[in-house]
Amino acid sequence: MTEVSDPDALAESEIDEAVAFADAAQYLAGGRADERSRELGREVLRGHLTHRQAVEEYLADAV
């Protein structure tokens, strides 16, 4: 995995809030993200992956 250095990456407390909000929104919509999705989402918010890289990794893991 190639890490992306993003100066606009969120702090861990902001990441926790964002993930909690996303979990609540998904719950209200009748679903729930799996742990791998959450992990990859956190890596995007930390600036370690682009959204495209996260999707590619998720799909590669599914095969």
C-alpha positions in Angstrom: 0.0 0.0 0.0 1.4 3.4 -1.0 0.9 6.0 1.6 -0.3 9.4 0.7 0.8 12.3 2.8 -2.1 14.8 3.1 -1.5 18.0 5.1 -5.3 18.3 5.4 -5.7 14.9 7.1 -8.0 14.9 10.2 -6.8 14.5 13.8 -7.8 11.2 15.5 -10.5 12.8 17.5 -12.1 14.2 14.3 -11.8 10.8 12.7 -13.6 9.2 15.6 -16.4 11.7 15.3 -16.6 11.3 11.5 -16.8 7.5 11.8 -19.4 7.7 14.6 -21.5 10.0 12.4 -21.1 7.7 9.4 -22.1 4.7 11.5 -25.3 6.5 12.7 -26.2 7.6 9.1 -25.8 4.1 7.8 -27.8 2.6 10.7 -30.7 5.0 9.9 -30.5 4.0 6.3 -30.9 0.3 7.3 -27.3 -0.8 7.0 -24.0 -1.1 8.7 -20.4 -0.9 7.4 -18.1 -3.9 7.9 -14.9 -3.5 9.9 -12.7 -3.4 6.8 -14.7 -0.5 5.4 -14.3 1.4 8.6 -10.6 0.7 8.7 -10.1 1.9 5.1 -12.3 5.0 5.8 -10.0 5.9 8.7 -7.0 5.5 6.5 -8.5 7.9 4.0 -9.4 10.4 6.7 -5.8 10.2 8.1 -4.5 11.0 4.6 -2.7 7.6 4.2 -4.9 6.5 1.2 -6.9 8.3 -1.5 -10.5 7.3 -1.8 -9.7 5.5 -5.0 -6.9 3.4 -3.3 -9.3 2.5 -0.5 -11.9 1.2 -3.0 -9.3 -0.7 -4.9 -8.1 -2.4 -1.7 -11.6 -3.2 -0.6 -12.4 -4.8 -3.9 -9.1 -6.7 -4.0 -9.8 -8.1 -0.6 -13.3 -9.3 -1.7 -11.8 -11.5 -4.5 
